[in-house]
Amino acid sequence: MSIQPVSSLKLHAEVDALNTELKLLIRCHAEVELPPEAFHDVDWEYFVGLVESHRVISSLYPLIEQNTAFPDWVKSQLKVRFNDNKLRMLTYTAELLHLIKLFKRRNIASVPLKGPMLSYKYHGDFMQRVCRDIDLLLEPDKIEEAYELLYNEGYRLAEQIYHSPKQKEIYLAHFHHYCLYNEQKDITVELHWRLLASNKINTFQNAVLWKNARTELISGVEVSLLSDEDNFLYLCIHGGRHQWKRLFWLLDIVTVLRKENTEFITKTYQLSKQRGISMYVLQALQLSSTLFNIPLPKSIVDDIEQKDSVTKVSTIALFYTNTLLLPENGDEVISETLRKKWPGFYRHFTSSYYLGDMGNVLDEAKSYFINPQYWSVYAFPDRFFLLNYLAAPFFWGYHFLQKLKK
């Protein structure tokens, strides 16, 4: 099967326009020799901040540990963070296995998402990834029982998300997880009753996910995992809906592509077309090929280069990746902040349109009308619940102004 890199000249121009520190971070992961000019005019404090913001310490430090072009103080700081992350991942792994066993004793099936198990699958240990929480997919009718078990373990909702039966009904219908935090353990757990909040993207039907799931014995515990195909598609959609603003999401894709063969890539892409989510996969593949020199089957390259919309959404993603960490201007007035926000809204919804359709855009827009944070400020009684939608723009403005004050 013929394989080749993607050669979109426009996207390469966007890559050339990335800031110096981000380009260095990408080149470190591209498995190419770093030229001397890659180190010219690098703001090393900003570089260290990018490593943290993009959550790539676990993959980056081993690549630069012996590279004398990096200042010793930079490597020293990154070494501390690298070792801290290893300890954190071991702690998260132990807690994850504990929770899986806890649920099993109550006949609650669970599937861990991303996190330590993704690291174990493709690296052979639990520490080669960064994660900030534990994600578990459960069957919807088991969520409340699982929540009670976690409550007895010391977990509490990270924030109050509903205050009435109608609010709870709306939350369960339009969102996809509970976020719980254990203060003593300093661990966050997200209990998912479906993979995605979006009702528009219904490619991951729970019944199909559970049917395709496989079981593996890990550290003496039987762990259910998504099939390799479902896992890859989930990673593509998850990253795409977050605009790939953090590099570690894209590096998950790169890791899979480096480990799997071309037959897997072709098969999974064909599956994405059947499920109506091929644009998410093409975007992930184009970014992986362009940034990290990942060769792709010629048939997929042809599809990418024949669809201008793929390059459009990839260009938008690079904008978000490039602007994830920017210096803050404390003296900036509100009008100037708003002026900078509007292009971001336009890019976000443009990307949503090309990745799906207008229905996808409307589904994204609902987050501005259905937001539990609004209910914590003020909520109309359940019998007048529709009035909450009318008041939503005012609550959005209130929260926006509150963020500016921080």
N, C-alpha and C positions, 0 to 999 in steps of 0.2 A: 504494500500500500504506500503510495507516494505521500511524503510529508514535507512541509515547507513552512517558513515563517510568514506572518502577515506583513504586507508591505504598504500599508496605508500611509502615504506621504503626509497627509494632513495630520494624522495622529502623531507621527514622528516629530512634526513641527511643534505640536502641543507639548510633547515630552521635552524637547529642547528648551522650551520656555519655563519649565519647572525651576523652582529655586535651587540654588547650588547644593544646599544641605540635603534636600529631598532626593536630588539626582544621585548624590553620593550614597545615600541610604539604599536606593534602588539598585545601583551598580554593585553594591556589596553582596546583594542577594542574587545577582544575575549570573553568577558563576563565570565571570570574565575577569581578566587582569585589569586592575585599576591603574589608569594612566596617571602620570604626575599632575596633569592639569586638573584632575578630579579633586585635588586637595587645595587648589588655589582659592584664596579668599573665603575659606570656610569659617563661619561663625560657630565655633565648637560648642559654646553654651547652647546655642539654638539647636545644633545637631543633637545634643544630649536630650533636649526637650522633645525633639521630634521622635527619638527612639521611644521615649515614654508615651507620647501621645499616640503613636502608631502601634504601640504594644508589640514591638519586635525584638525585645531584649533577648529572648530565648534563642532566636535564630541568628541574631546579629553578632553577639559577643564571641561565639566560637569562630566566626569567620574573620574577626579582626584581632583576636587575642595576640597573634604573633606578628601582626603587621606593624612595622616600625614607623610607617607614615602617620599613624594615629598618635596624637600626644599621649604621653604616659598618664597624665591626670584624667584624660577622657576614658582611657581603658580601665583605670582604677575605679572611677565612678560606675562605669558600666558593669564591672566585675561584681561590685557590691549588689547592684540591682539584679544581676543575673543569678547570683546565689540566693538572694531573697526570693526571687520568683520560683526557684527550684523548691525551696522549702514550702512556699505557698501552694504550689501545685501538688506536692505530696500531702499537705494538709487537706486540700480540696478532694484529692483522690480518696483518702481515708474516709472523709465524711460522705462522699458520694457512695462508696461501697457500703457504708453503714446504713445510709438511707434506703438503698436498694434492698438490703436484707430486712430492714424494718418494714418496708412495704410488702415484701414477699410473705412475711409472717401473717399479714392481713389479707393475703391474696390480691394485692394491688400490683398489677404489672406496670413496669416503668421502662422507658428508653432514655438513656442519657444522650444529650445533644452537644455536639462540639466538645469543648473543654478537654479534660484529661484523656477521655476515651478516644478522641480524634487523634491526640498525640500518640497514644498507645498503638492505634491502628497503623499509622504511617511512619512512626519513628521507633517503635519498640519499647518506649518508656512513657511515663506520664508527665515528664517535665519539659518537653520540647515545644511548649506553647504557653501563651499568656491567657489567663481567663480571670474575670472579676466576679463570676458567680457560677453556680451549678444549675444547669438547665435539665429538667426532666419532663418528658412527655408522658402523660397518663391518659387513660380512657376518661372521657368527660364525666361519666357517672361515678367516678372514683375520686374526683377532685376534692370534694368536701371532706371525705373521710381522710384523705391524705393530708389535707390542711389541718385537721384536728390532731393527727399524729405529729406533725411538725410543731404545732402549738405546744403540745406536751413536751417536745424536745427543746423548747425555749425560743422557737421562732415566732416572730410577730410580723404582721404586715408592715412593709417599709413606710407606707403612708395609707391613711384611710381613704379607700377608693369609692365607697358608696355608703349611703346613710339611710336608705329606704329600700323596700322590696323592688320598686320599679327601677331604681338606679342599679341595683344588683342585676336585674333582668337585662337591662341595656348593656351593662358592662360585660356580662357573660356572652352576649350575642355579638358584640362588636370588638372585643379584645380577646387575647389568647393566653394570658397567664396571670397568675398571682406572683407578686414579688415579696418574699419574706426574708427577714434579717434576724440573725442570732447575734445579739450584742456580745455575749460572753465568748462565743467562738469567732466573732468577726467574719461571718460567712453569710453570703446572700444566696438564697435558693429561689429559682423561678419554676413554678409548677405550671406546665403548659397543658391545656386541654385540646389544642390544635397547634400546628407548627407556625401559622401565620395569622395575624390579626385580620388580614384582608379577607372579606367574603368574596371578592372578585376573583382572587387567585385561589381556585378550589382544587388545584391539581393534587394536593396532598390530602386525600380522603383518609380519615383515620383507619377505616376498615382495610384499605389497601396497604397502608403503612404497617399495620400490625401483621397482616398476612405475609408481607415481604420481609419482615424483620428476621434477623438470625440471632442465635444464642451462642455466646462464647464464654468459656470458663476463664475468668480473670482474677488472679490472686485468690483462688478458691471460691469465688462467687460467680454464679450463673448470671451473666449480664445480657440483656436483650439490646441489640443494636440495629439501627436502620440498615437496610440493604445498601451496598456500595453505591448503587445507582440513585436511590432516593436520597442518600446522604449528599452526594455530589450536587444533585439538583437543588436540594435545600440550601447548601452553601452558596450556590449561584444566586438564588433568589434573595436570600438573607443579605448578602453583600450588595446586590443590585438595589434593593429597597433602601439600603443605607448609603447609597451613592458611592460605595467603595472608598469612603473617606478615610478609613484606617487601613494601612497596608497589610496588617496581619490577616484580614479577611481574604485579601487577594492571595497572600502567601499560602493560605490553606488550599486554595485552588491550585496554585503552582506545585505544592507538595504532592497533591493527588495526581496531577498530570505527569510529574516526574516519576511517580511510582507505578502508575497504571500504563497499560499498553494502548496502542492506537485503536485496537478493536473496542476497548472500553469507552474511549472518547467518542467514537463513531456511534456505538450502540446507545450511549447516554444522550447524545445529541438527537438521535432519531426519536428516543423516548420523549425528549423535551418538545419536539415538534408535535407528537401525538397529544401531549398534554397542554399545548398552547402556550408554552413558556420558553420557546426557543430563543427569543431576543435576550433574555437574561443570560442564557448560556453563551450565546455568541459574544455578548459584551464581555463576559468573564474571560472567554478564550482569547478575544482580541487583546485585552489589557495584559493578560499573562504572556502572550506571544510577543507583544511589542515591548513591554517593560523588562521581561525576564528571559527573553530568547527561547521561549517554549515552541518547538516545532509542532505543527498541527497537520492532520490529514488534508490533502489538497482539496477534497470536496468541501470541507468546512471553510477553508481559506477562501474558496470561490464564493461561498454563500456570504461570508463577511464582506468581501470586496464588492459584491453585487448589491448590497443593501447599504445605502448611504446612512440610514437611520442607526445602524450599529455604531458607525464612527461618531455620529452625533451624540449618542448617549455615553460613549466612551470618553469623548471630549469633555462632556459635563462632569463625568466622574473624576477626571484628572483635575478639573477646577477645584472640586471639593477636597481631593487629596492634597492639593497644593496649598489650600487655605485652611487646613485643619487647625494649625497652630500659627497664629499671627500676633504680633505685638499689640497690646491693648492701648488705646488712647483714652485716658481718663478724662480729658478735657473735651471730648467729642460731644457735640450737642445732639439732642434727640433727632432733629430733622436730618442731620448728616447720617446718623445711624440708620434711620428709616430709608434714606436714599440708597444706602448700600445693601439694605435687606431686600428691596424689591427685585433686583436682578437674581438674587438667590431663589426667591419664590418662583420666578419665571423658569429658571433652569430646572428646579425640582419638578415642577409640573410638566415641563416639556419632556423631561426624561421619563416621567410616569406615562405620558402619552405614547411615546415611541416604544417603551418596553411592553406596553399593553395596548390600551385604546382609551377612548374618552371615559369609558366606564371605570378604568383604572384610575384616571385623574379624579373622578368624582369620589371614588372610594378613598383616595388619599385625602381629599378635601374634607371628608367627614370628621377627621381628627380635630378640625377647627370648630366643629359644632358639638361633638361628643367627647368631652374631656373631663375626667373625674376631678381634675384640679379646679374646674369651675364650680363643681358642686360643693367643694370645701369652702368657697367664698360665699355663695348663696345658691340655693336650689328651691325652685317652686314645688309645692306639694305634688305628690304623685298624680292626683286627679287633674292637675294642670301641667303635666310634664312637658307638653309641647312648647310651652312658653320658654323652657330652658334653651331650646334651639334658637328662638328669636333673640334671646339675651346673649347668646354665645359670642357675637362679635365684640360686645362691650367687655365681656370677661377676658377675651383674648387680648384686647388693648390693655386691660388692667395688669394681666400677667406680663405682658411685654414691658410695660413701664416698670414693674417690680424688678424684672431682670436687669434693666438698665441701671437701677439704683445700687445693685450689688457690685 
